[in-house]
Amino acid sequence: MTSLQASDMAHPASARATSAPGDSNDHPAALVASAAGGRVLPNGLVRPLESRDLEQVATLFLKTFRRKRKASQAQSAIEEAAGYMRQLYLEGPGSEGGAGSLVRVDAQGDIVGFLGILKNSYTLDGQALSAGVISTLMAADEHVAGPVGPQLVRALNQSPFDLVFADSANRASLALSRPLKYELLPLNCLEWACVFRPSALLVHKMQQKWPLTPAAILAPMAHVADFAAGRVLRSRRKRSAPGRWQDEAIDAAAFAEIAPTFLDAFRLRPVWARPELDWLLGQAAQRRNSGPLNFRVVRDGSDAPIGCYAFYAEKHGVARVLQVLARDGRWGAVIDCLRQTTEEMGCIGVHGAAQPSMMPHLYAHPGLFFYYAGGTMVRSANKDVIQAVRDNRALIGGLAGDRWTRLGTDEFGSA
């Protein structure tokens, strides 16, 4: 989730670097001198994120992305968001090598911009690579149209990462990054979707946009309309022959064991060592939006796994697919099982990010449609990395992305 969207309030005094009056750190020169690894700018610097910055960054995040909030929830939201950012940016895989995230500090010591980076381990034809996943890009109100965003991205481009990418960039971030040699992946920018109960989905969307929508009145009418439409929709859907595939629920540990076995088809892929994948799945399970995180494996008649998938789902909600993996030639069966499972769980629809390897099989399923969901872009000085991306031989997004984080969906301080 990236943005250069302005916040709706002035830059707060609480976002000022903490130091006592008269402390030598109040002076901009001392601030620059004390910033290990910082990039000095004419009116401040860009430096790595530090633990002391988290409350300030959380404040900026909430003002930028969570505008509608009661004053009584403000402090608890800041504390919860700051704690969550600590997990993501300072305690995750690769954190022992220092933070990959960056802050833009002005000459007075105020944090006026932030670029959140999730560290990841990748491999290209067996060669180990370090990857940075762009998670959050934001600037304070008075700097949203200025150089803060470009300065942060340029500083990231000078980092030691072999590969940098984003899978949820908004249009402003895309416009900023394309001149800086980021390559757009058009197919990865799409999401696919399938609607099981169109009237219920309409009511669901109305409730999201207008919380006071009288759902109790509209839901029965939607149920009647969907009952009539359901027969038509189901008759158009392709379904696997009964008993041909076994689609069974598994736990996170079993998914972590099986998922890496489907990566061989990708030249450029995440390493997913067990500790790193366990951490990713644990973090993904914290997300509250769209229901609990579920895991499934699909097996053929000989009990051999042909695919697996992870998704968020709850009854009467829209299922959100986090990751789908399959053997070559088995994508159609896995997608079919996914659709059947989510519909049988009582979901009103299902959607997920597109991958180049699954697109031909998605096209073959009646009733699916596609829409633009967010920009996926890649930057690397390694020509072989870029070639693997252009050849659709790279796995980017899903667990190897940032859409599993709470930052893009969840409220903070509301519990």
C-alpha positions as CSV (number, residue, x, y, z in Angstrom):
1,M,0.0,0.0,0.0
2,T,1.7,3.2,-1.2
3,S,0.5,6.7,-1.2
4,L,1.6,10.3,-1.5
5,Q,-1.9,11.4,-0.3
6,A,-2.0,14.4,2.0
7,S,-3.3,14.2,5.5
8,D,-6.3,16.1,6.6
9,M,-4.6,17.8,9.6
10,A,-1.5,20.0,10.0
11,H,1.8,18.3,10.8
12,P,1.6,17.7,14.6
13,A,4.0,18.9,17.2
14,S,4.1,15.3,18.5
15,A,5.8,14.3,15.3
16,R,8.8,16.3,16.2
17,A,12.1,14.5,17.1
18,T,12.2,14.2,20.9
19,S,15.0,16.0,22.6
20,A,15.2,18.4,25.6
21,P,15.6,22.1,25.0
22,G,19.2,23.1,24.7
23,D,20.3,19.5,23.8
24,S,22.9,19.5,21.1
25,N,20.6,17.2,19.1
26,D,18.3,20.1,18.5
27,H,20.7,21.6,16.0
28,P,20.3,20.3,12.4
29,A,24.0,19.7,12.0
30,A,24.0,17.5,15.1
31,L,20.9,15.7,13.7
32,V,22.7,15.0,10.4
33,A,25.9,13.9,12.1
34,S,24.1,11.5,14.4
35,A,22.2,9.8,11.6
36,A,24.1,6.6,10.7
37,G,23.7,5.8,7.1
38,G,21.6,9.0,6.4
39,R,21.6,10.9,3.2
40,V,22.2,14.6,3.8
41,L,19.9,17.0,1.9
42,P,19.9,20.8,1.8
43,N,17.1,21.1,4.3
44,G,17.4,17.8,6.3
45,L,18.1,14.2,5.5
46,V,16.8,10.8,4.6
47,R,17.9,8.1,7.1
48,P,17.0,4.6,8.1
49,L,14.0,4.1,10.4
50,E,14.8,3.9,14.1
51,S,12.8,2.6,17.1
52,R,12.4,6.2,18.4
53,D,10.6,7.2,15.2
54,L,7.7,4.7,15.4
55,E,5.2,6.9,17.2
56,Q,5.8,9.8,14.8
57,V,5.5,7.5,11.8
58,A,2.4,5.9,13.2
59,T,0.9,9.4,13.7
60,L,1.6,10.4,10.1
61,F,0.2,7.1,8.8
62,L,-3.1,7.5,10.7
63,K,-3.5,11.1,9.5
64,T,-2.8,10.0,5.9
65,F,-4.7,6.8,5.6
66,R,-7.2,6.7,8.5
67,R,-8.9,10.0,8.4
68,K,-12.2,9.2,10.1
69,R,-11.4,8.6,13.7
70,K,-12.8,9.6,17.1
71,A,-10.5,11.8,19.2
72,S,-10.9,9.4,22.1
73,Q,-9.3,6.6,19.9
74,A,-6.3,8.7,18.7
75,Q,-3.7,7.7,21.3
76,S,-4.6,4.0,21.4
77,A,-4.6,3.9,17.6
78,I,-1.1,5.5,17.5
79,E,0.2,3.0,20.1
80,E,-1.3,0.0,18.3
81,A,-0.1,1.1,14.9
82,A,3.4,1.9,16.2
83,G,3.6,-1.6,17.8
84,Y,2.5,-3.2,14.6
85,M,5.1,-1.2,12.5
86,R,7.8,-2.4,14.9
87,Q,6.9,-6.0,14.1
88,L,6.9,-5.3,10.3
89,Y,9.9,-3.0,9.9
90,L,12.2,-3.6,12.8
91,E,11.6,-7.2,14.0
92,G,10.9,-9.1,10.8
93,P,13.2,-11.3,8.7
94,G,16.5,-9.5,7.9
95,S,16.1,-7.0,10.7
96,E,19.4,-8.0,12.2
97,G,21.1,-6.2,9.3
98,G,19.3,-2.9,10.1
99,A,16.1,-1.4,8.9
100,G,15.4,-1.1,5.2
101,S,12.7,1.5,5.8
102,L,13.5,5.2,5.5
103,V,12.3,8.4,7.1
104,R,12.6,12.0,5.7
105,V,13.5,14.4,8.4
106,D,13.4,18.2,7.9
107,A,15.9,20.7,9.3
108,Q,13.8,21.2,12.5
109,G,13.8,17.4,13.2
110,D,10.3,16.7,12.1
111,I,9.6,13.5,10.2
112,V,7.8,14.6,7.1
113,G,7.9,11.5,5.0
114,F,8.2,7.7,5.3
115,L,9.0,4.8,3.0
116,G,8.2,1.4,4.6
117,I,10.2,-1.5,3.3
118,L,9.7,-5.2,4.0
119,K,12.9,-7.2,3.7
120,N,12.7,-10.4,1.7
121,S,15.1,-13.1,0.5
122,Y,14.9,-14.1,-3.2
123,T,16.8,-16.4,-5.6
124,L,17.4,-16.2,-9.3
125,D,18.6,-19.5,-10.9
126,G,20.0,-20.4,-7.5
127,Q,21.7,-17.1,-6.9
128,A,20.8,-15.5,-3.6
129,L,19.3,-12.0,-3.8
130,S,18.2,-9.4,-1.3
131,A,14.8,-7.9,-2.0
132,G,12.9,-4.9,-0.6
133,V,9.1,-4.8,-0.8
134,I,7.7,-1.2,-0.9
135,S,4.9,-1.2,1.7
136,T,4.0,2.4,2.6
137,L,5.1,5.7,1.0
138,M,3.7,8.8,2.5
139,A,4.4,12.5,3.1
140,A,2.9,15.1,5.4
141,D,0.4,17.6,4.1
142,E,2.7,20.5,3.4
143,H,5.2,18.2,1.6
144,V,2.9,16.1,-0.4
145,A,3.5,18.0,-3.6
146,G,7.2,18.6,-2.9
147,P,10.3,16.6,-3.3
148,V,9.9,14.3,-0.2
149,G,8.5,11.3,-2.1
150,P,11.2,11.4,-4.9
151,Q,13.9,11.9,-2.3
152,L,12.8,8.8,-0.4
153,V,12.6,6.7,-3.6
154,R,16.0,7.9,-4.8
155,A,17.5,7.0,-1.5
156,L,15.9,3.5,-1.7
157,N,17.4,3.1,-5.2
158,Q,20.9,3.7,-3.7
159,S,20.3,1.0,-1.1
160,P,22.1,-2.4,-1.4
161,F,18.9,-4.3,-2.4
162,D,19.4,-6.5,-5.5
163,L,15.7,-6.1,-6.2
164,V,13.0,-3.7,-5.2
165,F,9.3,-4.0,-6.0
166,A,5.8,-3.0,-5.0
167,D,2.5,-4.8,-5.6
168,S,0.0,-2.3,-4.4
169,A,1.2,1.1,-5.6
170,N,-1.4,3.7,-6.3
171,R,-1.4,5.9,-9.4
172,A,0.5,8.8,-7.8
173,S,3.3,6.4,-6.7
174,L,3.4,4.9,-10.2
175,A,3.8,8.3,-11.7
176,L,6.6,9.1,-9.3
177,S,8.4,5.8,-9.8
178,R,8.3,5.2,-13.5
179,P,10.9,7.9,-14.4
180,L,13.2,6.3,-11.8
181,K,13.5,3.2,-13.9
182,Y,10.7,1.1,-12.2
183,E,9.2,-1.4,-14.7
184,L,5.4,-1.9,-14.7
185,L,4.0,-5.5,-14.7
186,P,0.6,-5.0,-16.4
187,L,-0.9,-8.5,-15.7
188,N,0.1,-8.4,-12.0
189,C,-1.8,-5.1,-11.7
190,L,-5.1,-6.9,-12.2
191,E,-7.3,-8.7,-9.8
192,W,-9.8,-11.4,-10.8
193,A,-13.2,-11.8,-9.2
194,C,-16.2,-14.1,-9.2
195,V,-19.6,-13.2,-7.7
196,F,-21.8,-15.9,-6.2
197,R,-24.6,-13.7,-4.9
198,P,-24.7,-10.4,-6.8
199,S,-27.6,-8.8,-4.8
200,A,-25.9,-9.6,-1.4
201,L,-22.7,-8.2,-2.8
202,L,-24.4,-5.0,-3.6
203,V,-25.8,-4.7,-0.1
204,H,-22.3,-5.5,1.3
205,K,-20.7,-2.7,-0.7
206,M,-23.4,-0.3,0.3
207,Q,-22.8,-1.1,4.0
208,Q,-19.1,-0.5,3.5
209,K,-19.7,2.9,1.9
210,W,-22.7,3.9,4.0
211,P,-22.6,2.2,7.4
212,L,-26.2,3.3,8.2
213,T,-27.6,1.3,5.3
214,P,-30.6,-0.7,6.5
215,A,-29.1,-4.1,5.9
216,A,-31.8,-5.9,7.9
217,I,-34.4,-4.6,5.4
218,L,-32.4,-5.1,2.2
219,A,-30.9,-8.5,3.0
220,P,-34.1,-10.6,2.7
221,M,-34.8,-8.9,-0.7
222,A,-31.2,-9.6,-1.8
223,H,-31.7,-13.3,-0.8
224,V,-34.7,-13.7,-2.9
225,A,-33.0,-12.0,-5.9
226,D,-29.9,-14.2,-5.5
227,F,-32.0,-17.3,-5.3
228,A,-33.4,-16.6,-8.7
229,A,-30.0,-15.6,-10.2
230,G,-28.1,-18.4,-8.6
231,R,-29.4,-21.1,-10.9
232,V,-28.3,-19.2,-13.9
233,L,-24.9,-18.4,-12.5
234,R,-24.2,-21.9,-11.3
235,S,-25.2,-23.4,-14.7
236,R,-22.5,-21.3,-16.4
237,R,-19.7,-22.3,-14.0
238,K,-17.3,-24.9,-14.9
239,R,-17.0,-27.6,-12.1
240,S,-14.5,-30.4,-11.7
241,A,-15.8,-34.0,-11.9
242,P,-16.8,-35.2,-8.5
243,G,-14.0,-37.1,-6.8
244,R,-11.3,-36.2,-9.3
245,W,-9.6,-33.8,-6.9
246,Q,-9.3,-33.8,-3.2
247,D,-9.5,-30.3,-1.7
248,E,-8.8,-30.4,2.0
249,A,-8.2,-27.9,4.8
250,I,-4.7,-27.8,6.3
251,D,-3.1,-25.6,9.0
252,A,-0.4,-23.0,8.6
253,A,2.4,-25.4,9.4
254,A,1.3,-27.8,6.6
255,F,0.9,-24.9,4.2
256,A,4.5,-23.8,5.0
257,E,5.7,-27.3,4.3
258,I,3.9,-27.6,1.0
259,A,3.9,-24.1,-0.6
260,P,7.7,-24.0,-1.4
261,T,7.4,-27.2,-3.4
262,F,5.5,-25.2,-6.1
263,L,8.1,-22.6,-6.7
264,D,10.4,-24.4,-9.2
265,A,8.6,-23.1,-12.2
266,F,9.8,-19.5,-11.4
267,R,13.3,-18.4,-12.2
268,L,13.0,-15.5,-9.8
269,R,11.3,-16.5,-6.6
270,P,11.2,-16.0,-2.8
271,V,13.4,-18.3,-0.8
272,W,10.7,-19.0,1.9
273,A,13.0,-20.6,4.4
274,R,10.9,-22.1,7.1
275,P,11.5,-19.5,9.8
276,E,10.7,-16.7,7.3
277,L,7.6,-18.3,5.9
278,D,6.3,-19.1,9.4
279,W,6.8,-15.4,10.3
280,L,4.9,-14.3,7.2
281,L,2.0,-16.6,7.8
282,G,1.8,-15.5,11.5
283,Q,1.8,-11.9,10.4
284,A,-0.8,-12.5,7.7
285,A,-3.1,-14.2,10.2
286,Q,-3.2,-11.0,12.2
287,R,-5.1,-9.2,9.5
288,R,-8.8,-8.7,10.6
289,N,-10.4,-7.6,7.4
290,S,-12.2,-10.2,5.3
291,G,-12.3,-13.0,8.0
292,P,-9.9,-15.6,9.3
293,L,-7.0,-16.9,7.2
294,N,-7.7,-20.4,5.7
295,F,-5.3,-22.8,4.1
296,R,-6.1,-25.6,1.6
297,V,-4.2,-28.2,-0.4
298,V,-5.5,-29.9,-3.6
299,R,-4.5,-33.4,-4.4
300,D,-5.0,-35.7,-7.4
301,G,-6.3,-39.3,-7.4
302,S,-2.9,-40.6,-6.2
303,D,-2.9,-38.2,-3.2
304,A,-0.1,-36.1,-4.7
305,P,-0.4,-32.3,-4.1
306,I,-1.2,-30.4,-7.3
307,G,-1.7,-27.0,-5.7
308,C,-2.4,-25.1,-2.6
309,Y,-4.0,-21.8,-1.7
310,A,-4.5,-19.4,1.3
311,F,-7.4,-17.0,1.6
312,Y,-9.4,-14.9,4.1
313,A,-13.1,-15.7,4.3
314,E,-16.2,-15.6,6.4
315,K,-19.8,-16.4,5.8
316,H,-21.7,-13.6,4.0
317,G,-18.4,-11.8,3.2
318,V,-16.2,-11.5,0.2
319,A,-13.3,-14.0,0.3
320,R,-9.9,-12.5,-0.4
321,V,-7.3,-14.9,-1.9
322,L,-3.8,-14.3,-0.6
323,Q,-1.8,-16.9,-2.4
324,V,-2.4,-19.6,-5.1
325,L,0.2,-22.0,-6.3
326,A,-0.2,-25.0,-8.7
327,R,1.7,-27.5,-10.8
328,D,1.9,-26.7,-14.5
329,G,-1.3,-27.9,-16.2
330,R,-3.2,-28.0,-12.9
331,W,-4.1,-24.4,-12.5
332,G,-7.6,-24.9,-13.8
333,A,-8.4,-27.6,-11.2
334,V,-7.0,-25.5,-8.3
335,I,-8.9,-22.4,-9.3
336,D,-12.1,-24.5,-9.7
337,C,-11.6,-26.0,-6.2
338,L,-11.0,-22.5,-4.8
339,R,-14.2,-21.2,-6.2
340,Q,-16.3,-24.2,-5.0
341,T,-14.8,-24.0,-1.5
342,T,-15.4,-20.3,-1.0
343,E,-19.0,-20.6,-2.3
344,E,-19.7,-23.6,-0.1
345,M,-18.4,-21.6,2.9
346,G,-21.2,-19.1,2.3
347,C,-19.1,-16.3,0.8
348,I,-21.0,-14.0,-1.6
349,G,-17.9,-13.6,-3.8
350,V,-14.2,-14.2,-4.1
351,H,-11.3,-12.2,-5.5
352,G,-7.6,-12.3,-5.7
353,A,-4.5,-10.9,-7.5
354,A,-3.7,-12.2,-10.9
355,Q,-0.5,-13.9,-11.8
356,P,0.8,-14.3,-15.4
357,S,1.1,-18.1,-15.0
358,M,-2.6,-18.5,-14.0
359,M,-4.1,-16.1,-16.6
360,P,-4.9,-18.6,-19.4
361,H,-6.7,-20.7,-16.9
362,L,-8.6,-17.8,-15.4
363,Y,-9.8,-16.9,-18.9
364,A,-11.2,-20.4,-19.3
365,H,-13.5,-20.0,-16.3
366,P,-16.9,-18.5,-17.2
367,G,-18.2,-15.8,-14.8
368,L,-14.8,-14.4,-13.8
369,F,-14.0,-10.7,-14.5
370,F,-10.9,-8.6,-14.1
371,Y,-10.2,-5.1,-12.8
372,Y,-7.2,-2.9,-12.0
373,A,-6.3,-3.2,-8.3
374,G,-2.9,-1.5,-7.8
375,G,0.4,-1.1,-9.5
376,T,3.0,-3.8,-9.5
377,M,6.4,-2.5,-10.4
378,V,10.0,-3.7,-10.2
379,R,13.5,-2.2,-10.2
380,S,16.8,-4.0,-10.4
381,A,20.2,-3.3,-11.8
382,N,20.5,-7.0,-12.6
383,K,19.5,-7.6,-16.2
384,D,18.7,-11.2,-15.6
385,V,16.2,-10.2,-12.9
386,I,14.4,-7.9,-15.3
387,Q,14.5,-10.5,-18.0
388,A,12.9,-13.1,-15.7
389,V,10.2,-10.5,-14.9
390,R,9.6,-9.8,-18.6
391,D,9.4,-13.5,-19.4
392,N,6.7,-14.0,-16.7
393,R,9.1,-16.3,-14.8
394,A,9.0,-14.3,-11.5
395,L,6.8,-14.8,-8.5
396,I,5.9,-11.4,-7.1
397,G,2.9,-10.6,-4.9
398,G,0.8,-12.6,-2.4
399,L,3.0,-13.6,0.5
400,A,5.9,-12.2,-1.5
401,G,4.3,-8.7,-1.4
402,D,2.6,-6.5,1.1
403,R,-1.1,-7.0,0.7
404,W,-1.1,-9.4,3.7
405,T,-0.3,-6.6,6.1
406,R,-2.9,-4.8,8.3
407,L,-1.8,-1.4,7.0
408,G,-3.9,-1.6,3.9
409,T,-7.2,-2.7,5.5
410,D,-7.5,-2.7,9.3
411,E,-8.5,0.0,11.7
412,F,-6.2,0.6,14.7
413,G,-7.3,1.5,18.2
414,S,-10.9,0.4,17.7
415,A,-10.8,-2.8,19.6
